[in-house]
């Protein structure tokens, strides 16, 4: 019997996603806020891209990085939500093995990329405030393009071993994933092999990316605050710091759920599985929804262009 099961599940053609185990009866209800967040994320991020594309006055480093963030958010939210809604609404739980690995790669790759974009945006704010006369000289278009390429390559290369390791493991326990999407650890836990290398590498990527990126963001803001406090008047200090408020807002919406998720996994041993999965979904859906809202409301140039766009359409 054991041999039969092993033979059956080695390299399965499909996996079964359970959605949110324990809350199956509430799937339809849970789908409403998730679908709303996705719709807002799509609308908001495409609006940011449209405004920056149309307005040549916004063709600068800050807005190029903002467009990179918008594209990353669109890919992240689209990587999980369509399949999740098919589970919630149509009970379509099957996912092809290759599709599962592709989803895993996109989710983790673009999460790493998003963190890298925040570092690039922090560097942009540092140059704009500490070296304002050299801002466009230092961050000319070719430099912005190289930074963007470095962010993409770092994300792709760091996450690629996840994919290669997950593909090589034999899966002989079950093909049921107790999650709403193909998350790395949830998938490799199904392997009937020693997966410590996957677990250790996953922890390395998590702490390396978070640690290095938070360090560089913190260093940038230490220099920014030193420059701000050296300004002559309180009004100028507040106005200058206000140019960083949008960036700080999106950083908090990204890293606070990461920290909360880490703490609940580390110390919340009695926390139900469905709570962990809900938090994992919130972590991937809330930042893409809030980022364009924060930048749209807090950045005067985008807000003005947005009002002009709708006023012009109305006329």
Buried (B, 14 or more C-beta within 10 A) or exposed (E): EEEEEBEEBEEBEBBBBBBBBBBBEEBEEBBEEBBEBBEBBBEBBEBBBBBBEEBEEBEBBBBBBBBBBBBBBBBBBBBBBEBBBBBBEEEEBBBEBEBBBBBBBBBBBBBBBBBBBBBBBBBBBBBBBBEEEEBEEBBEEEEBEEBBEEBBEBBBEBBEBBBEBBEEBBBBEBBEBBBBBBBBBBBBBBBBBEBEEBBEBBEEBBEEBBEBBBEBBEEBBEBBBEBBEEBEEEEEBEEBBEBBEBBBBBBEBBBEBBEBBEEBBEEBEEEEBBBBBBBBBBBBBBBBBBBBBBBBBBBEBBBEBBEEBEEEEEE
